[in-house]
């Protein structure tokens, strides 16, 4: 079985030398770098930052409610935390489904 990778290396059935292993490692390190960049872009999205802000504000409200022994405020804070996460998940799923429908 013979093939080429476009860099002058053939894929015949032979023992790999050190150069081939270096190429394999370089390819996977580039792939991991791209994955990290994609994940960081998701963390920088406006939807995620708004969800994070809403969740932190809700957690702060529930902590304030617990600190002042006000159960209603604590309950509202917990419910708002759950609702903000659910809204974020729904919006992400909706946007992804629209992208799939368009073929992106």
Backbone as CSV, one residue per row, in Angstrom:
resi,resn,N_x,N_y,N_z,CA_x,CA_y,CA_z,C_x,C_y,C_z
1,UNK,0.849,-1.160,0.000,0.000,0.000,0.000,0.901,1.231,0.000
2,UNK,0.763,2.057,-0.982,1.630,3.216,-1.103,0.778,4.461,-1.270
3,UNK,1.176,5.535,-0.636,0.495,6.811,-0.772,1.461,7.909,-0.398
4,UNK,1.041,9.132,-0.526,1.908,10.249,-0.187,1.125,11.230,0.654
5,UNK,1.806,11.912,1.540,1.136,12.900,2.381,1.300,14.315,1.856
6,UNK,1.885,14.492,0.706,2.071,15.817,0.135,3.361,16.484,0.572
7,UNK,4.095,15.873,1.473,5.360,16.421,1.954,6.539,15.551,1.526
8,UNK,6.329,14.678,0.583,7.404,13.837,0.099,7.572,12.548,0.870
9,UNK,6.739,12.328,1.876,6.828,11.090,2.639,5.812,10.109,2.074
10,UNK,6.194,8.877,1.914,5.243,7.899,1.416,4.730,7.059,2.582
11,UNK,3.558,6.497,2.380,2.938,5.681,3.397,3.010,4.207,3.020
12,UNK,4.160,3.751,2.636,4.299,2.334,2.346,4.391,1.593,3.676
13,UNK,4.169,0.308,3.625,4.235,-0.488,4.844,5.694,-0.686,5.219
14,UNK,6.190,0.186,6.057,7.575,0.126,6.492,7.640,0.644,7.926
15,UNK,8.765,0.454,8.536,8.962,0.941,9.894,9.119,2.462,9.855
16,UNK,8.456,3.153,10.777,8.528,4.608,10.808,9.864,5.055,11.380
17,UNK,10.414,6.101,10.832,11.649,6.640,11.391,11.317,7.850,12.276
18,UNK,12.316,8.451,12.875,12.121,9.536,13.829,11.437,10.742,13.187
19,UNK,11.710,11.001,11.944,11.104,12.134,11.238,9.591,11.950,11.144
20,UNK,9.143,10.731,10.878,7.714,10.469,10.781,7.020,10.676,12.122
21,UNK,7.647,10.261,13.198,7.061,10.467,14.514,6.977,11.960,14.841
22,UNK,7.995,12.718,14.466,7.992,14.156,14.719,6.840,14.822,13.952
23,UNK,6.619,14.395,12.702,5.519,14.933,11.911,4.189,14.619,12.572
24,UNK,4.029,13.390,13.083,2.799,12.976,13.752,2.549,13.820,14.996
25,UNK,3.582,14.045,15.800,3.453,14.827,17.022,3.155,16.281,16.694
26,UNK,3.818,16.853,15.684,3.564,18.239,15.298,2.122,18.425,14.847
27,UNK,1.599,17.474,14.078,0.232,17.571,13.592,-0.749,17.596,14.756
28,UNK,-0.550,16.719,15.730,-1.466,16.653,16.850,-1.316,17.847,17.794
29,UNK,-0.143,18.410,17.916,0.002,19.601,18.749,-0.700,20.789,18.108
30,UNK,-0.668,20.889,16.786,-1.397,21.953,16.094,-2.893,21.760,16.282
31,UNK,-3.352,20.528,16.182,-4.770,20.234,16.378,-5.218,20.619,17.780
32,UNK,-4.411,20.293,18.800,-4.759,20.642,20.185,-4.784,22.147,20.370
33,UNK,-3.843,22.864,19.752,-3.827,24.319,19.844,-5.105,24.919,19.245
34,UNK,-5.515,24.386,18.106,-6.743,24.890,17.480,-7.951,24.620,18.348
35,UNK,-7.997,23.467,19.000,-9.105,23.148,19.898,-9.139,24.119,21.081
36,UNK,-7.971,24.434,21.645,-7.915,25.377,22.761,-8.403,26.753,22.337
37,UNK,-8.028,27.174,21.129,-8.466,28.475,20.635,-9.981,28.473,20.454
38,UNK,-10.537,27.381,19.911,-11.982,27.300,19.737,-12.716,27.353,21.068
39,UNK,-12.187,26.687,22.075,-12.820,26.698,23.386,-12.751,28.092,23.994
40,UNK,-11.612,28.764,23.859,-11.483,30.119,24.401,-12.425,31.088,23.688
41,UNK,-12.656,30.889,22.391,-13.602,31.736,21.682,-15.008,31.546,22.221
42,UNK,-15.356,30.333,22.606,-16.679,30.093,23.187,-16.807,30.783,24.538
43,UNK,-15.734,30.795,25.331,-15.791,31.463,26.627,-15.895,32.974,26.478
44,UNK,-15.445,33.510,25.351,-15.498,34.947,25.119,-16.788,35.390,24.436
45,UNK,-17.703,34.463,24.152,-18.928,34.835,23.451,-19.832,35.665,24.359
46,UNK,-20.594,36.558,23.743,-21.480,37.436,24.519,-22.560,36.652,25.236
47,UNK,-23.080,35.595,24.596,-24.128,34.796,25.238,-23.599,34.149,26.515
48,UNK,-22.399,33.586,26.425,-21.834,32.924,27.599,-21.540,33.930,28.709
49,UNK,-20.983,35.087,28.357,-20.669,36.092,29.366,-21.933,36.625,30.042
50,UNK,-23.013,36.781,29.272,-24.281,37.230,29.869,-24.847,36.158,30.797
51,UNK,-24.745,34.911,30.400,-25.204,33.818,31.256,-24.382,33.757,32.534
52,UNK,-23.076,33.926,32.403,-22.194,33.915,33.571,-22.518,35.058,34.517
53,UNK,-22.757,36.244,33.961,-23.103,37.398,34.790,-24.429,37.171,35.507
54,UNK,-25.415,36.624,34.802,-26.716,36.354,35.428,-26.580,35.303,36.526
55,UNK,-25.793,34.276,36.266,-25.614,33.229,37.271,-24.896,33.768,38.503
56,UNK,-23.856,34.579,38.296,-23.138,35.154,39.444,-24.018,36.110,40.238
57,UNK,-24.822,36.902,39.548,-25.736,37.806,40.257,-26.777,37.020,41.042
58,UNK,-27.279,35.938,40.472,-28.267,35.108,41.165,-27.658,34.401,42.367
59,UNK,-26.421,33.923,42.194,-25.745,33.291,43.336,-25.499,34.314,44.433
60,UNK,-25.110,35.526,44.039,-24.926,36.595,45.024,-26.214,36.914,45.754
61,UNK,-27.324,36.926,45.036,-28.623,37.193,45.675,-28.989,36.080,46.645
62,UNK,-28.727,34.843,46.253,-29.072,33.748,47.165,-28.169,33.751,48.397
63,UNK,-26.902,34.114,48.240,-26.012,34.218,49.402,-26.467,35.356,50.314
64,UNK,-26.862,36.479,49.711,-27.361,37.600,50.515,-28.633,37.205,51.252
65,UNK,-29.480,36.438,50.584,-30.701,35.970,51.237,-30.413,35.038,52.396
66,UNK,-29.422,34.182,52.244,-29.046,33.281,53.339,-28.392,34.051,54.483
67,UNK,-27.588,35.064,54.134,-26.891,35.838,55.166,-27.864,36.668,55.994
68,UNK,-28.941,37.125,55.366,-29.922,37.952,56.099,-31.108,37.132,56.589
69,UNK,-31.038,35.825,56.435,-32.099,34.900,56.842,-33.409,35.179,56.116
70,UNK,-33.336,35.667,54.908,-34.517,35.919,54.092,-34.634,34.768,53.087
71,UNK,-35.550,33.849,53.377,-35.668,32.648,52.555,-36.207,32.942,51.161
72,UNK,-37.048,33.959,51.048,-37.609,34.289,49.732,-36.517,34.766,48.772
73,UNK,-35.625,35.612,49.250,-34.545,36.104,48.399,-33.604,34.962,48.029
74,UNK,-33.311,34.082,48.970,-32.435,32.942,48.695,-33.068,32.021,47.655
75,UNK,-34.358,31.779,47.766,-35.059,30.919,46.811,-35.079,31.543,45.421
76,UNK,-35.354,32.836,45.359,-35.362,33.525,44.066,-33.974,33.466,43.429
77,UNK,-32.929,33.633,44.212,-31.571,33.549,43.687,-31.248,32.188,43.115
78,UNK,-31.650,31.127,43.804,-31.406,29.769,43.320,-32.192,29.501,42.042
79,UNK,-33.461,29.912,42.028,-34.296,29.694,40.844,-33.734,30.468,39.644
80,UNK,-33.313,31.699,39.854,-32.758,32.497,38.757,-31.455,31.902,38.226
81,UNK,-30.660,31.299,39.082,-29.440,30.638,38.631,-29.769,29.489,37.689
82,UNK,-30.739,28.687,38.073,-31.142,27.551,37.245,-31.767,28.029,35.940
83,UNK,-32.611,29.048,36.006,-33.281,29.558,34.810,-32.270,30.169,33.840
84,UNK,-31.282,30.914,34.343,-30.300,31.520,33.437,-29.481,30.453,32.724
85,UNK,-29.140,29.377,33.407,-28.414,28.277,32.763,-29.284,27.567,31.730
86,UNK,-30.554,27.395,32.047,-31.468,26.736,31.105,-31.669,27.598,29.856
87,UNK,-31.800,28.896,30.032,-31.966,29.789,28.882,-30.722,29.759,28.002
88,UNK,-29.538,29.753,28.606,-28.304,29.681,27.834,-28.246,28.385,27.032
89,UNK,-28.559,27.271,27.669,-28.526,25.981,26.975,-29.531,25.961,25.826
90,UNK,-30.717,26.518,26.054,-31.727,26.572,25.000,-31.253,27.425,23.828
91,UNK,-30.684,28.588,24.117,-30.211,29.476,23.047,-29.088,28.836,22.243
92,UNK,-28.158,28.173,22.903,-27.076,27.499,22.185,-27.623,26.388,21.289
93,UNK,-28.558,25.610,21.809,-29.151,24.537,21.008,-29.924,25.109,19.828
94,UNK,-30.621,26.209,20.025,-31.396,26.828,18.955,-30.475,27.356,17.856
95,UNK,-29.410,28.025,18.247,-28.466,28.555,17.263,-27.785,27.421,16.505
96,UNK,-27.409,26.339,17.215,-26.790,25.193,16.553,-27.749,24.540,15.565
97,UNK,-29.028,24.420,15.939,-29.987,23.797,15.026,-30.208,24.654,13.777
98,UNK,-30.182,25.973,13.932,-30.316,26.861,12.776,-29.093,26.732,11.859
99,UNK,-27.905,26.582,12.452,-26.696,26.392,11.655,-26.720,25.086,10.884
100,UNK,-27.245,24.032,11.498,-27.338,22.739,10.822,-28.354,22.808,9.690
101,UNK,-29.465,23.515,9.931,-30.483,23.647,8.890,-29.941,24.394,7.670
102,UNK,-29.070,25.376,7.884,-28.490,26.123,6.779,-27.340,25.377,6.126
103,UNK,-26.842,24.353,6.810,-25.739,23.558,6.256,-24.376,24.120,6.603
104,UNK,-24.263,24.868,7.678,-22.973,25.467,8.070,-22.176,24.505,8.897
